[in-house]
Protein backbone atom coordinates (compact mmCIF):
# COMPACT_ATOMS: atom_id res chain seq x y z
CA UNK A 1 0.00 0.00 0.00
CA UNK A 2 2.76 2.44 0.95
CA UNK A 3 4.67 1.60 -2.22
CA UNK A 4 1.57 2.24 -4.31
CA UNK A 5 1.16 5.64 -2.69
CA UNK A 6 4.80 6.47 -3.40
CA UNK A 7 4.35 5.47 -7.03
CA UNK A 8 1.18 7.54 -7.22
CA UNK A 9 2.87 10.68 -5.88
CA UNK A 10 5.91 10.22 -8.15
CA UNK A 11 3.75 10.91 -11.21
CA UNK A 12 4.46 14.36 -12.58
CA UNK A 13 0.78 15.11 -13.16
CA UNK A 14 0.00 14.36 -9.51
CA UNK A 15 3.01 16.34 -8.24
CA UNK A 16 2.19 19.32 -10.43
CA UNK A 17 -1.44 19.28 -9.37
CA UNK A 18 -0.46 19.17 -5.69
CA UNK A 19 1.99 22.06 -6.16
CA UNK A 20 -0.70 24.11 -7.86
CA UNK A 21 -3.26 23.23 -5.22
CA UNK A 22 -0.95 24.20 -2.37
CA UNK A 23 -0.33 27.47 -4.17
CA UNK A 24 -4.06 28.02 -4.44
CA UNK A 25 -4.23 28.36 -0.66
CA UNK A 26 -2.57 31.76 -0.89
CA UNK A 27 -4.67 32.73 -3.90
CA UNK A 28 -7.83 31.73 -2.06
CA UNK A 29 -6.90 33.86 0.95
CA UNK A 30 -6.10 36.92 -1.19
CA UNK A 31 -9.24 36.43 -3.33
CA UNK A 32 -11.41 36.10 -0.25
CA UNK A 33 -9.96 39.20 1.40
CA UNK A 34 -10.42 41.26 -1.79
CA UNK A 35 -14.04 40.14 -2.21
CA UNK A 36 -14.72 40.66 1.49
CA UNK A 37 -13.34 44.21 1.55
CA UNK A 38 -15.05 45.36 -1.63
CA UNK A 39 -18.48 43.97 -0.75
CA UNK A 40 -18.43 45.04 2.88
CA UNK A 41 -17.19 48.59 2.35
CA UNK A 42 -18.93 49.55 -0.90
CA UNK A 43 -22.49 48.46 -0.11
CA UNK A 44 -24.93 46.68 -2.40
CA UNK A 45 -25.77 49.53 -4.80
CA UNK A 46 -22.21 50.76 -5.45
CA UNK A 47 -21.08 47.14 -5.62
CA UNK A 48 -23.75 46.58 -8.26
CA UNK A 49 -22.55 49.59 -10.28
CA UNK A 50 -18.98 48.30 -10.11
CA UNK A 51 -20.16 44.83 -11.21
CA UNK A 52 -22.15 46.25 -14.12
CA UNK A 53 -19.18 48.32 -15.34
CA UNK A 54 -17.03 45.19 -15.35
CA UNK A 55 -19.82 43.35 -17.13
CA UNK A 56 -20.04 45.97 -19.89
CA UNK A 57 -16.31 45.55 -20.53
CA UNK A 58 -16.69 41.76 -20.53
CA UNK A 59 -19.51 41.95 -23.08
CA UNK A 60 -17.38 44.26 -25.24
CA UNK A 61 -14.62 41.64 -25.03
CA UNK A 62 -17.04 39.18 -26.63
CA UNK A 63 -16.31 40.94 -29.93
CA UNK A 64 -12.67 39.86 -29.72
CA UNK A 65 -12.96 36.96 -32.16
CA UNK A 66 -9.25 36.27 -32.56
CA UNK A 67 -9.48 33.55 -29.90
CA UNK A 68 -5.79 33.67 -29.11
CA UNK A 69 -6.44 33.86 -25.37
CA UNK A 70 -7.92 30.38 -25.49
CA UNK A 71 -6.27 28.78 -28.49
CA UNK A 72 -2.72 29.51 -27.35
CA UNK A 73 -3.33 27.42 -24.23
CA UNK A 74 -3.82 24.50 -26.62
CA UNK A 75 -1.38 25.32 -29.42
CA UNK A 76 1.58 26.37 -27.26
CA UNK A 77 1.74 23.07 -25.29
CA UNK A 78 1.54 21.24 -28.63
CA UNK A 79 4.50 23.25 -29.97
CA UNK A 80 6.43 22.62 -26.75
CA UNK A 81 5.64 18.90 -26.97
CA UNK A 82 6.94 18.88 -30.55
CA UNK A 83 10.04 20.95 -29.53
CA UNK A 84 9.29 23.39 -32.35
CA UNK A 85 11.06 26.60 -31.28
CA UNK A 86 10.16 28.42 -34.51
CA UNK A 87 6.46 27.75 -33.94
CA UNK A 88 6.75 28.86 -30.31
CA UNK A 89 8.22 32.21 -31.40
CA UNK A 90 5.48 32.68 -34.00
CA UNK A 91 2.71 31.90 -31.52
CA UNK A 92 4.05 34.35 -28.94
CA UNK A 93 4.59 37.09 -31.52
CA UNK A 94 1.13 36.70 -33.02
CA UNK A 95 -0.44 36.92 -29.58
CA UNK A 96 1.42 40.14 -28.68
CA UNK A 97 0.59 41.65 -32.09
CA UNK A 98 -3.12 40.95 -31.77
CA UNK A 99 -3.16 42.05 -28.12
CA UNK A 100 -1.79 45.47 -29.11
CA UNK A 101 -4.46 46.00 -31.74
CA UNK A 102 -7.31 44.76 -29.57
CA UNK A 103 -6.24 46.46 -26.34
CA UNK A 104 -6.03 49.88 -27.97
CA UNK A 105 -9.12 49.32 -30.13
CA UNK A 106 -11.51 48.31 -27.36
CA UNK A 107 -10.59 51.38 -25.30
CA UNK A 108 -11.24 53.74 -28.22
CA UNK A 109 -14.59 52.11 -29.01
CA UNK A 110 -15.81 52.11 -25.40
CA UNK A 111 -14.84 55.75 -24.95
CA UNK A 112 -16.93 56.62 -28.02
CA UNK A 113 -20.02 54.42 -27.61
CA UNK A 114 -19.96 52.97 -24.06
CA UNK A 115 -21.62 55.95 -22.30
CA UNK A 116 -24.19 56.26 -25.11
CA UNK A 117 -25.31 52.61 -24.96
CA UNK A 118 -25.49 52.41 -21.17
CA UNK A 119 -27.40 55.70 -21.16
CA UNK A 120 -30.04 54.06 -23.36
CA UNK A 121 -30.17 50.91 -21.20
CA UNK A 122 -30.23 52.70 -17.84
CA UNK A 123 -32.63 55.59 -18.53
CA UNK A 124 -30.01 58.21 -19.35
CA UNK A 125 -27.44 57.13 -16.74
CA UNK A 126 -24.07 57.04 -18.55
CA UNK A 127 -22.01 56.46 -15.39
CA UNK A 128 -21.59 52.71 -15.96
CA UNK A 129 -20.40 53.25 -19.55
CA UNK A 130 -17.78 55.82 -18.52
CA UNK A 131 -16.43 53.48 -15.84
CA UNK A 132 -16.26 50.61 -18.33
CA UNK A 133 -14.37 52.74 -20.86
CA UNK A 134 -11.62 53.62 -18.38
CA UNK A 135 -11.58 50.07 -17.03
CA UNK A 136 -10.72 48.89 -20.55
CA UNK A 137 -7.21 50.27 -20.02
CA UNK A 138 -6.58 46.99 -18.18
CA UNK A 139 -7.22 44.84 -21.26
CA UNK A 140 -3.76 45.00 -22.85
CA UNK A 141 -1.67 44.37 -19.70
CA UNK A 142 -4.08 41.60 -18.63
CA UNK A 143 -3.75 39.86 -21.99
CA UNK A 144 0.05 39.99 -21.85
CA UNK A 145 0.06 38.75 -18.26
CA UNK A 146 -2.17 35.85 -19.32
CA UNK A 147 0.24 35.01 -22.13
CA UNK A 148 3.11 34.71 -19.67
CA UNK A 149 1.18 32.45 -17.30
CA UNK A 150 0.33 30.26 -20.31
CA UNK A 151 4.04 29.90 -21.11
CA UNK A 152 4.59 28.51 -17.61
CA UNK A 153 1.64 26.11 -17.93
CA UNK A 154 2.84 24.92 -21.34
CA UNK A 155 6.25 23.99 -19.94
CA UNK A 156 4.56 22.55 -16.83
CA UNK A 157 6.68 24.94 -14.74
CA UNK A 158 4.14 24.86 -11.93
CA UNK A 159 6.37 26.21 -9.15
CA UNK A 160 7.04 29.44 -11.04
CA UNK A 161 3.36 29.67 -11.92
CA UNK A 162 2.31 29.30 -8.29
CA UNK A 163 4.73 32.00 -7.11
CA UNK A 164 3.65 34.43 -9.83
CA UNK A 165 -0.10 33.92 -9.37
CA UNK A 166 0.17 34.37 -5.60
CA UNK A 167 2.12 37.59 -6.05
CA UNK A 168 -0.49 38.68 -8.57
CA UNK A 169 -3.32 38.23 -6.06
CA UNK A 170 -1.32 39.94 -3.31
CA UNK A 171 -0.90 43.00 -5.54
CA UNK A 172 -4.65 42.90 -6.26
CA UNK A 173 -5.40 42.84 -2.54
CA UNK A 174 -3.07 45.75 -1.80
CA UNK A 175 -4.42 47.84 -4.69
CA UNK A 176 -7.99 47.16 -3.59
CA UNK A 177 -7.24 47.97 0.03
CA UNK A 178 -5.59 51.30 -0.81
CA UNK A 179 -8.49 52.28 -3.07
CA UNK A 180 -11.10 51.44 -0.46
CA UNK A 181 -9.24 53.30 2.28
CA UNK A 182 -9.03 56.42 0.12
CA UNK A 183 -12.64 56.29 -1.11
CA UNK A 184 -14.84 53.14 -1.40
CA UNK A 185 -16.45 54.03 -4.74
CA UNK A 186 -16.58 52.43 -8.19
CA UNK A 187 -14.25 55.16 -9.48
CA UNK A 188 -11.58 54.21 -6.94
CA UNK A 189 -11.94 50.56 -7.92
CA UNK A 190 -11.32 51.41 -11.59
CA UNK A 191 -8.10 53.23 -10.69
CA UNK A 192 -6.98 50.35 -8.47
CA UNK A 193 -7.58 47.81 -11.25
CA UNK A 194 -5.56 49.82 -13.76
CA UNK A 195 -2.70 50.03 -11.25
CA UNK A 196 -2.95 46.32 -10.48
CA UNK A 197 -3.00 45.18 -14.12
CA UNK A 198 -0.03 47.31 -15.13
CA UNK A 199 2.16 46.35 -12.17
CA UNK A 200 1.43 42.62 -12.38
CA UNK A 201 2.25 42.54 -16.09
CA UNK A 202 5.64 44.12 -15.36
CA UNK A 203 6.19 41.54 -12.60
CA UNK A 204 5.22 38.67 -14.93
CA UNK A 205 7.56 39.95 -17.64
CA UNK A 206 10.44 39.87 -15.17
CA UNK A 207 9.55 36.26 -14.26
CA UNK A 208 9.45 35.30 -17.93
CA UNK A 209 12.85 36.79 -18.73
CA UNK A 210 14.38 35.20 -15.64
CA UNK A 211 13.10 31.66 -16.31
CA UNK A 212 12.94 31.33 -20.10
CA UNK A 213 16.33 29.54 -20.37
CA UNK A 214 15.59 26.96 -17.69
CA UNK A 215 13.28 24.73 -19.78
CA UNK A 216 14.05 21.76 -22.01
CA UNK A 217 12.58 23.85 -24.83
CA UNK A 218 13.74 27.45 -24.13
CA UNK A 219 11.52 30.44 -24.84
CA UNK A 220 12.63 33.45 -26.92
CA UNK A 221 13.41 36.78 -25.28
CA UNK A 222 10.64 39.37 -25.17
CA UNK A 223 12.68 41.62 -27.46
CA UNK A 224 12.86 38.78 -30.01
CA UNK A 225 9.10 38.40 -29.78
CA UNK A 226 8.58 42.14 -30.39
CA UNK A 227 10.93 42.07 -33.39
CA UNK A 228 9.04 39.08 -34.80
CA UNK A 229 5.77 41.03 -34.68
CA UNK A 230 6.72 43.00 -37.79
CA UNK A 231 7.07 39.95 -40.05
CA UNK A 232 4.85 37.22 -38.57
CA UNK A 233 1.57 36.61 -40.37
CA UNK A 234 -1.36 36.45 -37.97
CA UNK A 235 -3.91 35.04 -40.41
CA UNK A 236 -2.77 31.36 -40.31
CA UNK A 237 -3.31 31.34 -36.54
CA UNK A 238 -6.67 33.10 -36.51
CA UNK A 239 -8.76 30.31 -38.06
CA UNK A 240 -8.39 28.05 -35.06
CA UNK A 241 -8.47 31.08 -32.82
CA UNK A 242 -11.72 32.39 -34.30
CA UNK A 243 -13.69 29.31 -33.30
CA UNK A 244 -12.12 29.33 -29.84
CA UNK A 245 -13.03 33.00 -29.47
CA UNK A 246 -16.66 32.41 -30.37
CA UNK A 247 -16.79 29.46 -27.94
CA UNK A 248 -15.21 31.31 -25.03
CA UNK A 249 -17.05 34.56 -25.57
CA UNK A 250 -20.44 32.89 -25.73
CA UNK A 251 -19.59 31.07 -22.48
CA UNK A 252 -18.72 34.43 -20.86
CA UNK A 253 -22.13 35.75 -21.87
CA UNK A 254 -23.69 33.04 -19.68
CA UNK A 255 -22.98 35.22 -16.64
CA UNK A 256 -22.61 38.71 -18.08
CA UNK A 257 -25.89 38.96 -20.00
CA UNK A 258 -28.02 37.73 -17.05
CA UNK A 259 -26.20 40.25 -14.83
CA UNK A 260 -27.01 43.11 -17.21
CA UNK A 261 -30.63 41.99 -17.55
CA UNK A 262 -30.97 41.85 -13.78
CA UNK A 263 -29.40 45.32 -13.49
CA UNK A 264 -31.75 46.81 -16.10
CA UNK A 265 -35.02 45.25 -14.93
CA UNK A 266 -34.45 44.64 -11.20
CA UNK A 267 -32.00 47.46 -10.39
CA UNK A 268 -28.38 47.99 -9.47
CA UNK A 269 -28.84 46.56 -5.98
CA UNK A 270 -30.11 43.31 -7.51
CA UNK A 271 -27.04 43.24 -9.74
CA UNK A 272 -24.95 43.64 -6.59
CA UNK A 273 -26.61 40.60 -4.99
CA UNK A 274 -26.02 38.48 -8.09
CA UNK A 275 -22.41 39.63 -8.37
CA UNK A 276 -21.81 38.73 -4.74
CA UNK A 277 -23.05 35.24 -5.61
CA UNK A 278 -20.53 34.98 -8.44
CA UNK A 279 -17.72 36.22 -6.21
CA UNK A 280 -18.69 33.87 -3.39
CA UNK A 281 -18.51 30.93 -5.81
CA UNK A 282 -15.02 31.89 -7.02
CA UNK A 283 -13.61 31.17 -3.57
CA UNK A 284 -14.52 27.44 -3.36
CA UNK A 285 -13.85 27.13 -7.12
CA UNK A 286 -10.16 27.82 -6.50
CA UNK A 287 -9.87 24.41 -4.81
CA UNK A 288 -10.37 22.72 -8.20
CA UNK A 289 -8.60 25.34 -10.31
CA UNK A 290 -5.19 23.72 -9.84
CA UNK A 291 -6.49 20.61 -11.54
CA UNK A 292 -7.92 22.70 -14.37
CA UNK A 293 -4.59 24.52 -14.84
CA UNK A 294 -2.75 21.23 -15.10
CA UNK A 295 -5.30 19.70 -17.49
CA UNK A 296 -4.94 22.74 -19.76
CA UNK A 297 -1.38 21.55 -20.48
CA UNK A 298 -1.70 17.77 -20.11
CA UNK A 299 -4.70 17.13 -22.40
CA UNK A 300 -3.32 19.00 -25.47
CA UNK A 301 0.10 17.36 -24.99
CA UNK A 302 -1.51 13.89 -24.88
CA UNK A 303 -3.48 14.68 -28.03
CA UNK A 304 -0.32 15.98 -29.68
CA UNK A 305 1.35 12.61 -28.90
CA UNK A 306 -1.85 10.83 -30.08
CA UNK A 307 -1.99 8.95 -26.78
CA UNK A 308 -5.77 8.63 -26.74
CA UNK A 309 -6.08 5.37 -24.80
CA UNK A 310 -4.24 6.68 -21.75
CA UNK A 311 -5.99 10.04 -22.05
CA UNK A 312 -9.43 8.40 -22.01
CA UNK A 313 -8.58 6.28 -18.98
CA UNK A 314 -7.26 9.21 -16.95
CA UNK A 315 -9.89 11.67 -18.13
CA UNK A 316 -12.83 9.48 -17.11
CA UNK A 317 -11.27 8.86 -13.70
CA UNK A 318 -10.87 12.58 -13.10
CA UNK A 319 -14.39 13.33 -14.37
CA UNK A 320 -15.98 10.76 -12.06
CA UNK A 321 -14.01 11.85 -9.00
CA UNK A 322 -14.80 15.51 -9.64
CA UNK A 323 -18.50 14.77 -9.95
CA UNK A 324 -18.70 13.03 -6.58
CA UNK A 325 -16.57 15.59 -4.74
CA UNK A 326 -18.35 18.58 -6.32
CA UNK A 327 -21.84 17.41 -5.35
CA UNK A 328 -20.83 16.76 -1.73
CA UNK A 329 -18.89 19.99 -1.40
CA UNK A 330 -21.47 22.35 -2.90
CA UNK A 331 -24.42 20.80 -1.06
CA UNK A 332 -22.55 21.50 2.19
CA UNK A 333 -21.66 24.95 0.88
CA UNK A 334 -25.32 25.78 0.15
CA UNK A 335 -26.34 24.65 3.64
CA UNK A 336 -23.67 26.87 5.20
CA UNK A 337 -24.50 30.00 3.15
CA UNK A 338 -27.16 31.40 5.59
CA UNK A 339 -24.50 31.45 8.29
CA UNK A 340 -21.51 32.51 6.21
CA UNK A 341 -22.94 35.46 4.26
CA UNK A 342 -24.00 37.70 7.20
CA UNK A 343 -20.99 36.57 9.23
CA UNK A 344 -18.46 37.44 6.54
CA UNK A 345 -20.04 40.23 4.50
CA UNK A 346 -22.27 41.83 7.21
CA UNK A 347 -26.05 41.84 7.65
CA UNK A 348 -26.63 44.24 4.76
CA UNK A 349 -26.03 41.23 2.45
CA UNK A 350 -28.66 38.94 4.02
CA UNK A 351 -30.94 39.36 0.95
CA UNK A 352 -28.16 37.77 -1.14
CA UNK A 353 -28.34 34.46 0.79
CA UNK A 354 -30.79 32.68 -1.58
CA UNK A 355 -28.80 33.99 -4.56
CA UNK A 356 -25.53 32.49 -3.32
CA UNK A 357 -27.22 29.22 -2.31
CA UNK A 358 -28.89 28.89 -5.72
CA UNK A 359 -25.55 29.28 -7.47
CA UNK A 360 -24.28 26.09 -5.80
CA UNK A 361 -25.69 24.36 -8.91
CA UNK A 362 -23.45 26.62 -11.00
CA UNK A 363 -20.51 25.54 -8.83
CA UNK A 364 -21.20 21.82 -9.31
CA UNK A 365 -21.64 22.04 -13.08
CA UNK A 366 -18.67 24.37 -13.49
CA UNK A 367 -16.41 22.03 -11.55
CA UNK A 368 -17.37 18.91 -13.52
CA UNK A 369 -17.78 20.54 -16.91
CA UNK A 370 -14.69 22.71 -16.60
CA UNK A 371 -12.36 19.92 -17.71
CA UNK A 372 -14.28 19.37 -20.96
CA UNK A 373 -12.91 22.57 -22.53
CA UNK A 374 -9.31 21.41 -23.19
CA UNK A 375 -10.69 18.10 -24.48
CA UNK A 376 -13.08 19.40 -27.11
CA UNK A 377 -10.63 22.11 -28.20
CA UNK A 378 -7.83 19.54 -28.57
CA UNK A 379 -10.14 17.21 -30.53
CA UNK A 380 -11.18 20.12 -32.79
CA UNK A 381 -14.88 19.89 -31.97
CA UNK A 382 -15.42 23.63 -31.94
CA UNK A 383 -18.28 23.89 -34.42
CA UNK A 384 -20.75 21.52 -32.71
CA UNK A 385 -19.87 22.96 -29.29
CA UNK A 386 -20.52 26.51 -30.53
CA UNK A 387 -23.89 25.44 -31.91
CA UNK A 388 -24.73 23.93 -28.51
CA UNK A 389 -23.82 27.14 -26.69
CA UNK A 390 -25.78 29.40 -29.05
CA UNK A 391 -28.90 27.23 -28.93
CA UNK A 392 -28.68 27.01 -25.13
CA UNK A 393 -28.34 30.79 -24.85
CA UNK A 394 -31.52 31.33 -26.87
CA UNK A 395 -33.55 28.58 -25.18
CA UNK A 396 -32.81 29.70 -21.61
CA UNK A 397 -32.29 33.45 -21.90
CA UNK A 398 -35.52 34.42 -23.65
CA UNK A 399 -37.91 32.93 -21.04
CA UNK A 400 -35.77 34.37 -18.25
CA UNK A 401 -35.92 37.83 -19.84
CA UNK A 402 -39.70 37.64 -20.21
CA UNK A 403 -40.12 36.69 -16.55
CA UNK A 404 -37.77 39.42 -15.34
CA UNK A 405 -39.75 42.01 -17.29
CA UNK A 406 -42.78 41.08 -15.21
CA UNK A 407 -41.23 42.33 -11.98
CA UNK A 408 -44.55 43.00 -10.25
CA UNK A 409 -45.78 39.43 -10.85
CA UNK A 410 -42.41 38.03 -9.81
CA UNK A 411 -42.43 40.06 -6.60
CA UNK A 412 -45.97 38.90 -5.74
CA UNK A 413 -44.96 35.26 -6.16
CA UNK A 414 -41.86 35.79 -4.02
CA UNK A 415 -43.92 37.47 -1.28
CA UNK A 416 -46.34 34.56 -1.27
CA UNK A 417 -43.52 32.02 -0.99
CA UNK A 418 -41.57 33.90 1.69
CA UNK A 419 -44.63 35.32 3.54
CA UNK A 420 -42.91 38.65 4.20
CA UNK A 421 -43.62 42.34 3.62
CA UNK A 422 -42.83 43.82 0.18
CA UNK A 423 -39.78 46.07 -0.06
CA UNK A 424 -37.21 47.35 -2.52
CA UNK A 425 -34.78 44.78 -1.16
CA UNK A 426 -37.33 42.04 -1.79
CA UNK A 427 -37.75 43.02 -5.43
CA UNK A 428 -33.98 43.16 -5.85
CA UNK A 429 -33.63 39.78 -4.15
CA UNK A 430 -36.24 38.07 -6.30
CA UNK A 431 -34.69 39.48 -9.49
CA UNK A 432 -31.22 38.35 -8.45
CA UNK A 433 -32.45 34.83 -7.58
CA UNK A 434 -34.07 34.49 -10.99
CA UNK A 435 -30.83 35.71 -12.57
CA UNK A 436 -28.95 33.00 -10.66
CA UNK A 437 -31.28 30.29 -11.99
CA UNK A 438 -30.92 31.61 -15.53
CA UNK A 439 -27.15 31.15 -15.16
CA UNK A 440 -27.63 27.68 -13.67
CA UNK A 441 -29.85 26.63 -16.57
CA UNK A 442 -27.43 27.95 -19.19
CA UNK A 443 -24.46 26.14 -17.72
CA UNK A 444 -26.25 22.87 -16.96
CA UNK A 445 -27.79 22.36 -20.41
CA UNK A 446 -24.60 23.42 -22.18
CA UNK A 447 -22.38 21.11 -20.10
CA UNK A 448 -24.61 18.06 -20.61
CA UNK A 449 -24.80 18.51 -24.38
CA UNK A 450 -21.04 19.16 -24.56
CA UNK A 451 -20.32 15.89 -22.73
CA UNK A 452 -22.59 14.02 -25.16
CA UNK A 453 -20.43 15.32 -28.04
CA UNK A 454 -16.88 15.31 -26.58
CA UNK A 455 -16.75 11.98 -24.72
CA UNK A 456 -17.91 9.81 -27.65
CA UNK A 457 -15.33 11.56 -29.85
CA UNK A 458 -12.59 10.66 -27.37
CA UNK A 459 -13.85 7.06 -27.26
CA UNK A 460 -13.66 6.83 -31.05
CA UNK A 461 -10.07 8.08 -31.13
CA UNK A 462 -9.04 5.68 -28.34
CA UNK A 463 -10.73 2.74 -30.08
CA UNK A 464 -8.97 3.57 -33.35
CA UNK A 465 -5.60 3.73 -31.56
CA UNK A 466 -6.23 0.38 -29.84
CA UNK A 467 -7.14 -1.19 -33.16
CA UNK A 468 -3.95 0.07 -34.80
CA UNK A 469 -1.78 -1.20 -31.93
CA UNK A 470 -3.24 -4.69 -32.18
CA UNK A 471 -2.72 -4.96 -35.95
C-alpha positions, 0 to 999 in steps of 0.5 A, spaced: 500 500 500 505 504 501 509 503 495 503 504 491 502 511 494 509 512 493 508 510 485 502 515 485 505 521 488 511 520 483 507 521 477 508 528 474 501 530 473 500 528 480 506 532 483 504 538 479 497 538 481 499 538 488 503 544 487 498 548 484 493 546 489 498 548 495 499 554 491 491 556 491 491 556 498 494 563 498 490 565 492 484 563 495 486 567 501 487 573 497 481 572 493 477 572 499 480 578 502 479 582 496 471 580 495 470 581 502 473 588 503 469 590 496 463 587 498 463 590 505 465 597 504 462 599 498 455 596 499 450 593 495 448 599 490 455 601 489 457 594 488 452 593 483 454 599 479 462 596 479 459 589 477 455 592 471 461 596 469 465 590 469 460 586 465 459 591 460 467 591 458 466 583 458 460 583 453 465 588 449 470 583 449 465 578 446 467 581 440 474 579 440 474 573 435 481 572 434 481 567 440 488 567 441 487 567 449 484 560 449 487 557 443 494 559 445 493 554 451 492 548 446 497 550 441 503 552 445 503 546 449 503 542 442 509 546 440 512 545 446 511 537 446 513 537 438 520 541 440 518 546 435 522 553 437 520 556 430 512 555 432 513 557 439 516 564 437 510 565 431 505 563 436 508 568 442 509 574 436 502 573 433 499 573 440 502 580 442 501 583 435 493 581 436 493 584 443 496 590 441 491 591 436 485 589 440 487 592 447 487 599 444 481 598 439 476 596 445 478 602 449 477 607 443 470 604 441 468 604 449 470 611 450 466 613 443 459 608 444 460 605 451 456 611 455 451 612 449 449 605 450 449 604 457 445 611 457 439 608 453 439 601 457 439 605 464 434 611 462 439 616 461 445 614 466 451 614 462 455 612 469 456 605 468 459 606 460 464 611 462 467 606 468 467 601 463 471 605 458 476 607 463 476 600 465 478 597 458 485 600 459 486 593 463 485 589 457 492 589 454 496 588 460 491 583 462 492 579 456 500 579 456 500 577 463 495 571 461 500 570 455 506 569 460 502 564 465 500 560 459 508 559 457 509 557 464 503 552 464 505 549 457 512 547 460 509 545 466 513 549 470 508 549 476 512 552 481 514 558 477 506 559 476 504 558 483 509 563 485 507 568 480 499 567 481 500 568 488 504 575 487 499 577 482 493 576 487 497 579 493 498 586 488 490 585 487 489 585 494 493 591 496 491 595 490 484 594 492 485 595 500 488 602 498 483 604 493 477 602 499 481 606 504 481 612 500 474 612 497 470 606 497 467 608 490 466 604 483 471 610 481 476 608 486 476 601 484 477 602 476 483 606 478 486 600 483 484 595 477 488 599 472 494 600 477 494 592 479 493 590 471 499 594 469 504 592 475 502 585 475 504 585 467 511 588 469 512 583 474 510 577 470 515 579 464 520 579 469 519 572 471 518 570 464 525 573 462 528 570 468 526 563 467 525 562 459 532 559 459 531 553 464 526 549 460 528 543 455 525 547 450 527 554 451 523 560 450 525 566 446 526 573 449 521 578 449 525 583 445 525 577 439 518 576 440 517 584 439 521 584 433 518 578 430 511 582 430 513 586 424 514 579 419 509 574 422 503 573 419 497 572 424 492 570 419 494 562 419 493 562 426 486 566 426 482 560 423 483 556 429 483 562 434 476 564 431 472 558 433 475 558 440 473 565 441 466 564 439 466 558 444 469 562 449 465 569 448 459 565 448 460 562 455 462 568 458 455 571 456 452 566 460 454 570 466 454 577 463 448 577 460 443 575 465 447 580 470 445 586 465 438 583 464 438 583 472 441 590 473 436 593 467 429 590 470 431 589 477 436 594 479 443 595 481 442 593 488 439 586 484 445 586 480 450 587 486 446 581 490 447 576 483 455 579 483 456 577 490 453 570 488 458 569 483 464 572 487 462 567 493 462 561 488 469 563 485 472 562 492 470 554 493 472 554 485 479 555 487 480 548 490 479 545 483 482 550 479 489 547 480 487 541 476 484 545 471 490 549 470 494 542 469 489 539 465 490 545 460 497 543 459 496 535 459 490 534 455 493 538 449 500 534 450 496 527 450 493 529 443 499 531 440 502 525 442 496 521 439 496 517 446 488 517 446 487 510 450 491 513 456 488 520 455 481 516 455 482 512 462 485 518 466 480 523 463 474 518 465 477 517 472 478 525 473 471 526 471 468 521 475 471 523 481 470 531 480 462 529 480 462 526 486 466 531 490 463 537 487 456 534 489 458 533 496 462 539 497 457 544 494 451 541 497 454 543 504 456 549 501 449 551 500 447 549 507 452 553 510 451 559 506 445 562 511 451 562 516 456 565 512 454 570 508 452 575 514 458 573 518 463 574 513 459 580 509 455 583 514 447 583 515 446 588 509 447 582 504 442 577 508 438 578 501 443 575 497 443 568 501 438 565 496 442 567 490 448 564 493 445 558 495 442 557 488 448 558 485 451 552 488 448 548 482 453 553 478 458 551 482 457 543 481 456 544 473 462 548 473 467 544 476 465 537 472 464 541 466 470 545 466 475 539 464 471 538 458 474 545 454 481 542 453 478 536 451 473 538 445 478 544 443 484 539 442 479 534 438 477 540 434 470 539 436 469 547 436 463 547 431 458 543 434 460 545 441 458 553 438 452 550 436 450 547 442 452 554 446 448 558 441 442 554 442 442 554 449 443 561 450 436 562 446 432 557 449 434 559 456 435 566 456 428 568 452 424 565 457 428 568 463 428 575 460 420 575 459 419 573 466 424 578 469 420 584 465 414 582 469 417 584 476 410 585 479 408 578 478 415 576 480 415 580 486 408 577 488 410 570 487 416 571 491 412 574 497 407 569 497 412 564 498 416 567 503 410 570 507 414 577 508 412 584 507 414 587 500 420 592 499 425 594 494 430 589 497 425 584 496 424 586 489 432 586 488 432 579 491 427 576 487 430 578 481 437 576 483 435 569 484 431 568 478 438 571 474 442 565 478 437 560 476 438 563 468 445 562 469 444 555 472 440 553 466 445 555 461 451 552 464 447 545 466 444 544 459 450 546 455 455 542 459 450 536 458 450 537 451 457 538 450 459 531 454 454 528 449 459 530 443 466 530 446 466 523 450 464 519 444 469 523 440 474 521 445 472 514 445 472 513 437 479 516 437 481 511 443 478 505 439 482 507 433 488 507 436 487 500 440 485 497 433 492 500 430 496 497 436 493 490 435 494 490 428 
